[in-house]
């Protein structure tokens, strides 16, 4: 059970620890602390101790992970073999405190995997994947441990525990049950074998995608820069020079580079090349092709849940989500899909009209969509995305994040002096987070903003240490990670409105981490179709007048964004929703359909093509994540049959936004903001998400708010 929980602190008041943490274990801990392997050493320094990111060495990760697993298993065996009758304290609390060393080492492993990957580390990762799977199986299939958990669970069904303790027991029991704890010996062996094989396939899948992202670079010459902004050109020149191609301009195979190029480049042939490179990741018919891997993953997933008695993977996965069943998730997506593709038809017609008026003599293709959509935006709303970009500086947007956190959460962010807290790359900056009123220390926020070799694409948030209080309060170490294109020296980092929205989104995850008030580590986990809600909701503060008027200033003149331009942005808020909704929903629908289908003899390319045809997918745009590079779903299981969760969460987001719109103080209304923190952020997973939302809103969320937000027809009874 590798989680981002706290470093366990041994409490003598807990009887189990008094019996398990004997002199022998104390000696083992001392030996670990004295090891030369820095990844195994205790986190030291200020702020309750911080990771030694500045001393990371991928050569040390294998030993550290193996030692961490060994120590964690000793904790588990000690819990399972204690002679005392099972209780919440000696079984559940002890399990919550176990694996502290492995949790620390996993933080380094995550950085090597996501932020600082290399061919050497990928080899280590491939070697460790099956060992990690074996470790997880040894925990989840420990019969003595499960029987103790079951005894506590059964007792709690008859005599309920306090709410937070009951929630931990229920979640722990469910996790073990869903992972085969009730299977017989032979089925457990097969279950473990499947997990081991899947772990290797997931690693290979993600490494294949990373290979294609790193190796498909499009180099331009001076005659091929038409339509591109000066800042983008300068950045592309620096990237090319860094790659040994002085005098050229590099378009990397990442969304942050691809998206602006397709939006502004006048070179249609080059747009097609860049588009093809990006959407063909993992699908190039070479040794890095992922199609066969996906087919095998689907077969193994179906076989594994079949051991538990489920008809398909989706049925098994969604039982503990808000949607509960794949049918409920599909019903939501299918309710929105017709309006989305109808809007695409309208958008394409508008684009084709402009192309025809310009005598471009083309039919709109996928690599034309962004380019002509931008021309439609300029014609319909007199809105130039590049003009807006001049007012979206990364530094000022970061200040806007802090302002929002201060108004809603009462947090203050203070930059940490360089060198005081170790970082794993010079681009990473750190801030201390405190309560504005009391000055109480909350934690540290790490920001890794720029794209680079070895860093996975996209944007994400993660925790290095979570808040808990069952062994004394811990602070939070949280990070946000982006892939903005690093500017040429001396220039501002200018981002698109969409990228600014994503920046706020990921910061929403960080605020969710910082605001936690839960006692036990398990309660810091999330329900996948709910955890995106908080982050999607925070996006809304980007377009509030308070943020716009203070932080959107021109990167050269310092002048605030003109009111007329703001008005255009707001009027165009539902523009291109056909594209945005359809490309996302296509991926979510294919994710669900793949996992509900019979994977026997499945051909992934054929399935994707035929399923999209059945949905009447517009030919002018692709899925946001084509199956061969759909890392959310096939580099692990976090979002498998759960990509729909963004839309499920967006129903909550749209509905919650209307609560702020209706409040006297708008998006900064104190009463609604206090309820937001109290019921939607601070509890994490300590209460049922549906109940938490009802406490905030007074009722369940309604889909009508989502349709209004996107400018789609609102269904009538």
C-alpha positions in Angstrom: 0.0 0.0 0.0 2.3 2.8 -1.3 0.6 6.0 -0.4 1.7 9.6 0.2 1.1 9.3 4.0 3.2 10.7 6.8 6.4 9.4 8.2 5.2 7.3 11.1 6.2 8.4 14.6 6.3 5.6 17.2 4.0 6.3 20.1 4.6 4.3 23.2 1.0 4.9 24.3 -0.2 2.5 21.6 0.1 -1.0 23.0 0.9 -2.5 19.7 3.8 -0.3 19.2 5.1 -1.1 22.6 5.1 -4.8 21.7 6.2 -4.5 18.0 8.8 -1.7 18.2 11.2 -3.7 20.5 14.9 -3.3 20.8 15.5 -5.3 17.6 13.4 -3.0 15.5 15.0 0.1 17.1 18.3 -1.3 16.0 17.0 -1.8 12.5 15.8 1.8 12.4 19.1 3.1 13.6 20.9 1.1 10.9 18.7 2.6 8.3 19.3 6.1 9.6 23.1 5.5 9.5 23.1 4.1 5.9 25.1 5.9 3.2 22.0 5.7 1.0 20.6 9.2 1.3 17.2 8.2 0.0 16.8 6.0 3.1 17.8 8.6 5.6 15.3 10.6 7.8 14.2 13.9 6.3 16.0 16.5 8.3 16.2 20.3 8.4 13.5 22.9 9.0 9.8 22.5 8.5 9.5 19.1 10.3 12.2 17.8 7.9 12.2 17.9 4.1 13.2 15.6 1.3 16.9 15.7 0.4 16.1 16.4 -3.3 19.5 18.0 -3.9 21.2 14.7 -3.1 19.1 12.4 -5.2 20.9 9.8 -7.2 19.1 7.3 -9.4 21.7 4.7 -8.6 20.4 4.7 -5.0 16.7 4.3 -5.8 16.7 0.5 -6.3 18.3 -0.3 -2.9 16.2 2.3 -1.2 12.9 1.0 -2.6 13.8 -2.6 -1.9 14.8 -1.7 1.7 11.6 0.3 2.1 9.5 -2.6 1.0 11.3 -5.0 3.3 10.8 -2.7 6.3 7.2 -2.1 5.4 6.5 -5.8 5.2 8.1 -6.3 8.7 5.6 -3.7 10.0 2.7 -5.6 8.3 3.8 -9.0 9.6 4.1 -7.6 13.2 0.6 -6.3 13.0 -0.7 -9.6 11.5 1.0 -11.8 14.1 0.3 -9.9 17.3 -1.4 -12.2 19.8 -3.8 -9.5 21.2 -7.4 -9.5 20.0 -7.9 -7.2 17.0 -8.9 -3.7 17.9 -9.0 -0.4 16.0 -5.8 0.7 17.8 -3.7 -2.4 17.4 -4.8 -3.2 13.8 -6.1 -0.2 11.9 -4.1 2.6 13.6 -1.0 0.4 13.4 -1.6 -0.2 9.7 -2.0 3.6 9.2 1.4 4.1 10.8 3.2 1.4 8.9 5.5 1.8 5.9 6.9 5.1 6.9 10.3 4.6 5.2 8.7 3.3 2.0 6.5 6.3 1.8 9.5 8.6 2.0 11.4 6.7 -0.6 8.4 6.6 -2.9 8.5 10.4 -2.9 12.0 10.3 -4.5 10.8 7.5 -6.9 7.9 9.7 -8.0 10.3 12.6 -8.8 12.6 10.3 -10.8 9.6 9.0 -12.7 7.6 12.2 -13.4 10.1 15.1 -13.2 13.6 13.8 -13.7 13.4 10.6 -15.8 16.3 9.2 -17.7 17.1 6.1 -19.7 19.0 4.8 -16.8 16.2 5.3 -14.4 13.7 3.7 -16.8 15.8 0.6 -16.7 15.6 0.6 -12.9 11.9 1.3 -13.0 11.3 -1.7 -15.3 13.2 -3.9 -12.9 11.4 -2.6 -9.8 7.8 -2.7 -11.3 7.3 -6.5 -10.7 8.9 -6.2 -7.2 6.5 -3.5 -6.2 3.6 -5.6 -7.4 4.9 -8.5 -5.3 5.1 -6.2 -2.3 1.5 -5.0 -2.8 0.3 -8.5 -3.1 2.1 -9.7 0.0 0.2 -6.9 1.9 -3.2 -7.3 0.4 -3.1 -11.1 0.5 -1.8 -11.5 4.0 -4.6 -13.7 5.4 -3.8 -13.0 9.1 -3.8 -9.3 8.5 -7.1 -9.4 6.6 -8.8 -11.5 9.3 -7.8 -8.9 11.9 -9.1 -6.1 9.7 -12.3 -8.1 9.1 -12.8 -8.7 12.8 -12.6 -4.9 13.5 -14.9 -4.2 10.5 -17.5 -6.8 11.6 -17.4 -5.4 15.2 -17.8 -1.9 13.9 -20.9 -2.9 11.9 -22.6 -3.9 15.2 -21.2 -1.2 17.4 -20.2 1.8 15.2 -17.0 3.7 16.0 -16.7 7.5 15.9 -17.3 8.8 12.4 -13.7 9.2 11.3 -12.6 5.9 12.7 -15.6 4.2 11.1 -14.7 5.7 7.8 -11.1 4.4 8.0 -12.3 0.9 8.9 -14.8 0.9 6.1 -12.3 2.2 3.5 -9.6 -0.2 4.6 -11.8 -3.3 4.5 -13.2 -2.3 1.1 -9.7 -1.8 -0.3 -8.6 -5.3 0.8 -11.9 -6.9 -0.4 -11.6 -5.2 -3.8 -8.0 -6.5 -4.1 -8.8 -10.1 -3.6 -8.5 -10.7 0.1 -11.6 -13.0 0.1 -10.3 -15.2 -2.7 -9.1 -18.8 -2.2 -5.4 -19.6 -2.3 -5.2 -20.5 -6.0 -7.2 -17.4 -7.1 -5.0 -15.2 -4.9 -1.9 -16.6 -6.6 -3.4 -15.8 -10.1 -4.6 -12.4 -8.9 -1.0 -11.6 -7.7 0.5 -12.9 -10.9 -1.8 -10.7 -13.0 -0.9 -7.6 -11.0 2.8 -8.4 -11.4 2.4 -8.7 -15.2 0.3 -5.5 -15.3 2.9 -3.5 -13.4 5.5 -4.2 -16.0 3.1 -3.4 -18.8 2.2 -0.1 -17.2 5.8 0.9 -16.9 6.5 -0.1 -20.5 3.5 1.9 -21.7 4.5 5.1 -20.0 8.1 4.8 -21.1 7.0 4.2 -24.7 5.0 7.4 -24.7 7.9 9.3 -23.1 10.2 8.0 -25.8 7.9 9.4 -28.5 7.5 12.7 -26.7 11.3 13.1 -26.5 12.3 11.9 -30.0 9.7 13.4 -32.3 10.8 17.0 -32.6 10.0 19.2 -35.5 12.8 21.7 -36.5 11.9 24.9 -38.4 14.0 27.3 -40.3 13.6 31.1 -40.5 11.2 30.8 -43.5 8.8 28.6 -41.6 7.8 30.9 -38.7 4.8 32.6 -40.2 2.1 33.5 -37.6 4.2 32.7 -34.6 4.7 35.2 -31.8 8.1 36.7 -31.0 8.2 35.1 -27.5 7.3 31.6 -28.9 10.0 32.0 -31.7 12.6 33.0 -29.1 11.7 30.1 -26.9 11.8 27.6 -29.8 15.2 28.9 -30.8 16.6 28.3 -27.3 15.1 24.8 -27.1 16.7 24.0 -30.5 20.1 25.4 -29.4 19.9 23.3 -26.2 19.4 20.3 -28.4 22.4 21.1 -30.5 20.5 22.6 -33.4 21.7 26.2 -33.3 20.0 28.5 -35.8 16.8 26.3 -35.9 13.5 26.4 -34.0 12.2 23.4 -32.1 8.6 22.4 -31.8 8.6 19.7 -29.2 6.1 16.8 -29.0 4.3 18.2 -26.0 0.9 19.9 -25.7 2.5 23.2 -24.5 4.5 23.4 -27.7 2.0 21.8 -30.1 -1.1 23.7 -29.1 0.2 27.3 -29.8 1.9 26.1 -33.0 -1.3 24.7 -34.4 -3.2 27.8 -33.3 -1.0 30.4 -35.0 1.3 28.8 -37.6 0.4 29.7 -41.2 2.4 26.7 -42.5 -0.4 24.2 -43.0 2.0 21.3 -44.1 4.0 21.8 -40.9 0.8 21.9 -38.8 -0.1 18.5 -40.2 3.4 17.2 -39.3 3.3 18.6 -35.7 -0.3 17.3 -35.2 0.5 13.9 -36.5 3.6 13.6 -34.3 1.5 14.5 -31.2 -1.5 12.3 -31.8 0.6 9.4 -33.0 2.5 9.0 -29.8 2.6 5.3 -28.9 1.1 4.5 -32.4 4.0 4.5 -34.8 4.2 0.8 -35.6 7.7 0.4 -34.1 9.0 -1.2 -30.9 7.6 1.7 -28.9 4.0 1.1 -30.2 1.5 0.6 -27.4 -1.4 -1.1 -29.2 -0.5 -4.7 -28.3 0.3 -3.6 -24.7 -3.2 -2.1 -24.4 -4.8 -5.3 -25.6 -2.9 -7.3 -23.1 -3.7 -4.9 -20.3 -7.4 -5.1 -21.1 -7.4 -8.9 -21.1 -5.5 -9.1 -17.8 -7.8 -6.5 -16.1 -10.9 -8.4 -17.2 -9.5 -11.8 -16.0 -8.5 -10.3 -12.7 -11.9 -8.8 -11.9 -13.5 -12.0 -13.1 -11.8 -13.8 -10.3 -13.8 -11.6 -8.0 -17.0 -12.3 -9.8 -17.4 -9.1 -11.8 -18.5 -9.1 -15.5 -16.1 -6.3 -16.5 -13.5 -4.0 -15.1 -15.7 -1.0 -15.1 -18.3 -2.7 -12.9 -15.5 -3.5 -10.4 -13.8 -0.1 -10.5 -16.9 2.2 -10.1 -18.4 0.5 -7.1 -16.7 2.8 -4.6 -17.0 6.0 -6.8 -19.7 8.6 -6.8 -21.1 7.2 -10.0 -21.4 3.7 -8.5 -22.0 2.0 -11.8 -20.7 2.3 -15.4 -24.3 2.8 -16.5 -24.6 5.9 -14.4 -21.4 7.3 -15.7 -22.4 6.6 -19.3 -25.8 8.2 -18.8 -24.1 11.5 -17.8 -21.8 11.4 -20.8 -24.5 10.4 -23.2 -26.7 13.3 -22.0 -24.1 15.8 -22.9 -22.6 14.2 -26.1 -25.4 15.2 -28.6 -25.1 18.9 -27.7 -21.3 18.7 -27.9 -21.1 17.3 -31.3 -23.9 19.5 -32.6 -21.8 22.5 -31.4 -18.8 21.1 -33.3 -20.8 21.1 -36.5 -21.6 24.8 -36.0 -17.9 25.5 -35.2 -16.7 23.7 -38.3 -19.2 25.5 -40.4 -18.0 28.9 -39.1 -14.4 27.9 -39.7 -15.1 26.6 -43.2 -16.8 29.9 -44.1 -13.7 31.8 -43.2 -11.4 29.4 -45.1 -13.7 29.8 -48.2 -13.8 33.6 -47.8 -10.0 33.6 -47.8 -9.9 31.4 -50.9 -7.8 28.9 -48.9 -9.3 26.1 -51.0 -9.2 23.5 -48.2 -11.6 21.4 -46.2 -11.1 21.8 -42.5 -9.0 19.0 -41.1 -7.9 18.2 -37.5 -4.7 20.1 -37.9 -6.7 23.2 -39.1 -9.2 23.3 -36.2 -7.2 25.4 -33.7 -5.9 27.7 -36.5 -9.3 28.5 -37.9 -11.0 28.5 -34.6 -8.7 31.4 -33.6 -9.8 33.2 -36.8 -13.5 32.7 -35.9 -12.8 33.9 -32.4 -11.3 37.1 -33.8 -14.2 37.6 -36.2 -17.1 36.8 -33.8 -15.7 38.4 -30.7 -12.9 40.5 -32.0 -10.8 38.5 -29.6 -7.2 37.6 -30.4 -5.8 34.9 -28.1 -2.3 36.2 -28.6 -3.4 39.6 -27.5 -4.8 38.1 -24.3 -1.6 36.2 -23.7 0.3 39.4 -23.4 -1.5 39.9 -20.0 -1.0 36.4 -18.7 2.4 36.3 -17.1 3.3 33.2 -15.1 4.7 35.3 -12.2 1.6 37.4 -12.0 -0.6 34.4 -12.2 1.3 32.8 -9.3 0.5 36.0 -7.3 -3.1 35.6 -8.3 -3.1 32.0 -6.9 -1.8 33.3 -3.6 -4.4 36.1 -3.6 -7.2 33.6 -4.1 -5.9 31.3 -1.4 -5.7 34.3 0.9 -9.3 35.4 0.3 -10.8 31.9 0.5 -8.5 29.9 2.8 -6.8 32.7 4.8 -3.4 31.4 3.6 -0.2 33.4 3.1 2.5 32.3 0.8 6.1 33.5 1.5 9.0 32.6 -0.8 11.7 30.5 0.8 15.2 31.8 0.4 17.1 29.8 -2.2 19.2 27.1 -0.7 17.2 26.8 2.5 15.0 24.0 1.2 16.5 21.4 -1.2 15.1 21.1 -4.7 15.7 18.6 -7.4 16.1 21.1 -10.3 17.1 24.8 -10.4 13.7 25.6 -11.9 11.9 24.5 -8.7 10.9 27.3 -6.3 9.5 26.9 -2.8 7.1 28.9 -0.6 6.1 28.6 3.0 2.3 28.5 3.6 1.0 30.0 6.9 -2.4 31.0 8.3 -2.8 34.7 7.8 -4.5 35.3 11.1 -2.6 33.1 13.5 0.7 32.8 11.7 0.5 29.0 12.1 2.7 27.0 9.8 0.7 24.9 7.3 3.4 23.6 5.0 5.5 24.1 1.9 4.5 24.6 -1.7 7.0 23.5 -4.4 6.5 24.7 -8.0 8.2 23.0 -11.0 6.8 25.0 -13.9 8.9 24.3 -17.1 9.1 21.5 -19.6 12.4 19.7 -20.0 13.9 16.4 -21.2 12.9 13.6 -18.9 9.8 15.3 -17.5 6.4 13.8 -18.3 4.0 16.0 -20.2 0.9 17.7 -18.8 0.3 19.3 -15.5 -0.2 17.7 -12.1 -0.2 18.1 -8.3 1.3 15.8 -5.8 2.0 15.5 -2.0 5.3 14.7 -0.5 3.8 14.6 3.0 0.1 14.9 3.9 -1.5 16.3 7.0 -2.6 13.9 9.8 -3.0 14.3 13.5 -3.2 10.8 14.9 0.4 10.9 16.0 0.7 14.7 16.4 0.1 17.2 13.7 2.2 17.0 10.5 2.7 19.8 8.0 2.0 19.4 4.3 4.6 19.3 1.6 2.7 19.8 -1.7 3.8 20.5 -5.3 2.4 21.7 -8.6 4.1 20.7 -11.8 3.6 22.2 -15.3 5.2 22.1 -18.7 5.3 25.7 -19.7 7.8 26.4 -22.4 10.8 28.1 -20.8 11.4 31.6 -22.2 14.5 33.0 -23.6 16.7 34.8 -20.9 15.1 38.0 -19.7 11.7 37.4 -21.2 8.4 36.8 -19.4 6.7 33.5 -19.4 3.4 34.2 -21.3 0.7 31.5 -21.3 -2.6 31.0 -23.0 -6.0 31.5 -21.2 -6.4 27.7 -21.2 -3.0 27.2 -19.7 -3.7 29.8 -17.0 -7.0 27.9 -16.3 -5.0 24.7 -15.9 -2.6 26.5 -13.5 -5.5 27.4 -11.3 -6.9 23.9 -11.6 -3.7 22.2 -10.3 -3.4 24.8 -7.5 -6.9 23.7 -6.5 -5.5 20.2 -5.8 -2.7 21.8 -3.7 -5.2 23.8 -1.7 -7.2 20.5 -1.1 -4.0 19.1 0.3 -3.2 22.1 2.5 -6.7 22.4 3.9 -6.9 18.8 5.1 -8.0 18.4 8.7 -8.2 14.6 8.8 -6.7 12.5 11.6 -5.7 9.4 9.7 -3.6 8.9 6.4 -6.3 6.8 4.6 -8.7 9.7 4.9 -6.4 11.8 2.7 -7.2 9.6 -0.2 -9.8 10.5 -2.7 -12.8 9.3 -4.6 -11.7 9.7 -8.2 -14.8 11.3 -9.7 -14.9 13.8 -6.8 -11.3 14.8 -6.3 -11.3 16.7 -9.6 -14.2 18.8 -8.4 -12.2 21.0 -6.0 -9.6 21.7 -8.6 -12.1 22.4 -11.4 -14.0 24.7 -9.1 -10.9 26.8 -8.3 -10.5 27.5 -12.1 -13.5 29.9 -11.7 -11.5 32.4 -9.7 -9.2 33.2 -12.7 -12.0 35.1 -14.3 -13.2 37.0 -11.3 -12.9 40.8 -11.5 -10.6 40.9 -8.4 -8.0 38.7 -10.1 -8.4 40.3 -13.6 -8.0 43.8 -12.3 -5.0 43.2 -10.1 -2.9 40.5 -11.8 -3.6 40.7 -15.6 -1.1 43.4 -16.6 0.9 43.8 -19.8 4.3 42.1 -19.6 6.1 45.1 -21.2 4.1 48.2 -20.2 2.7 47.0 -16.9 -0.7 48.4 -18.0 -3.8 46.6 -16.7 -5.8 44.6 -19.2 -8.3 46.9 -20.9 -11.9 46.6 -19.7 -12.9 46.1 -23.4 -10.7 43.1 -23.7 -12.0 41.6 -20.5 -15.6 42.0 -21.8 -14.6 40.2 -25.0 -13.1 37.3 -22.9 -16.3 37.0 -20.9 -18.5 37.1 -24.0 -16.4 34.4 -25.6 -16.5 32.2 -22.5 -18.6 29.5 -24.2 -16.6 29.8 -27.5 -15.2 26.5 -28.8 -17.0 24.4 -26.2 -17.9 22.0 -28.9 -14.2 21.2 -29.4 -13.3 21.2 -25.7 -16.2 19.1 -24.6 -16.1 16.6 -27.6 -12.4 15.9 -27.5 -12.6 15.2 -23.8 -15.8 13.2 -23.9 -14.5 11.0 -26.7 -11.6 9.9 -24.6 -13.9 9.3 -21.6 -16.4 7.3 -23.6 -13.7 5.2 -25.3 -12.1 4.5 -21.9 -15.4 3.2 -20.6 -16.3 1.3 -23.7 -13.0 -0.5 -23.9 -13.4 -1.7 -20.3 -16.9 -2.9 -20.8 -16.1 -4.8 -24.1 -14.8 -8.3 -24.5 -11.1 -7.9 -25.0 -10.6 -11.3 -26.7 -8.8 -10.8 -30.0 -9.4 -7.0 -29.7 -7.6 -4.7 -32.1 -7.2 -1.4 -30.4 -6.9 0.8 -33.5 -10.0 -0.8 -35.1 -12.0 -0.6 -31.8 -11.2 3.1 -31.4 -12.1 3.9 -35.0 -15.3 1.9 -35.0 -16.4 3.1 -31.6 -15.9 6.7 -32.6 -17.9 6.1 -35.8 -20.8 4.7 -33.8 -20.7 7.8 -31.7 -20.8 10.0 -34.8 -17.5 11.5 -33.7 -16.8 14.6 -35.9 -14.0 13.8 -38.3 -12.5 17.3 -37.8 -11.1 16.6 -34.4 -9.4 13.8 -32.5 -9.9 12.5 -29.0 -8.0 14.5 -26.4 -6.0 11.4 -25.5 -5.9 8.8 -28.2 -5.8 5.3 -26.8 -2.1 4.5 -27.6 -0.9 7.4 -25.4 -3.7 7.5 -22.9 -1.5 7.5 -19.9 -4.3 8.3 -17.4 -5.7 4.9 -18.2 -2.9 2.6 -19.3 0.2 3.7 -17.4 -1.6 2.7 -14.2 -5.1 2.3 -12.9 -5.8 5.7 -11.3 -8.1 6.9 -14.1 -9.0 3.6 -15.7 -12.8 3.7 -16.4 -12.6 7.0 -14.4 -11.7 9.6 -17.0 -15.5 10.4 -17.1 -14.8 11.8 -13.5 -13.8 15.2 -14.9 -17.3 15.7 -16.2 -19.0 14.2 -13.2 -16.9 16.6 -11.1 -17.8 19.5 -13.5 -21.5 19.0 -12.8 -20.6 19.7 -9.1 -18.4 22.5 -10.2 -21.0 24.3 -12.3 -23.6 23.9 -9.6 -21.3 25.1 -6.8 -20.3 28.1 -8.9 -23.9 29.1 -9.1 -24.0 29.1 -5.2 -21.2 31.7 -5.3 -22.9 33.7 -8.1 -26.1 33.8 -6.0 -24.3 35.0 -2.9 -24.2 38.7 -1.8 -20.4 38.7 -2.0 -20.1 36.7 -5.2 -17.1 34.5 -5.5 -15.5 36.0 -2.4 -18.6 35.7 -0.2 -17.3 34.8 3.2 -20.2 32.6 4.3 -20.1 30.5 1.2 -16.3 30.4 1.2 -16.3 29.2 4.8 -18.7 26.4 3.9 -16.6 25.6 0.8 -13.5 25.0 3.0 -15.4 23.3 5.8 -17.4 20.8 3.7 -15.7 20.5 0.4 -12.0 20.9 1.0 -11.0 20.2 4.7 -12.8 16.8 5.1 -10.9 15.1 2.2 -12.3 11.5 2.2 -13.5 11.5 5.8 -17.1 11.6 4.8 -19.2 10.4 1.8 -18.7 13.0 -1.0 -22.4 13.1 -1.9 -23.2 14.0 1.7 -20.4 16.5 1.9 -21.9 18.3 -1.2 -25.4 18.3 0.3 -24.0 19.9 3.4 -22.5 22.7 1.3 -25.4 23.2 -1.2 -28.4 22.0 0.7 -29.2 19.6 -2.1 -27.7 17.4 -4.8 -26.0 19.0 -7.8 -28.0 19.4 -11.1 -26.8 18.9 -14.6 -28.6 22.0 -15.8 -25.9 24.2 -14.4 -23.3 22.3 -16.5 -25.3 22.8 -19.7 -25.7 26.5 -18.9 -22.0 26.9 -18.3 -21.1 25.4 -21.7 -23.8 27.3 -23.6 -25.6 24.1 -24.5 -29.4 23.7 -24.6 -30.7 23.0 -21.1 -32.8 19.8 -21.1 -36.4 20.2 -20.0 -38.5 17.7 -18.0 
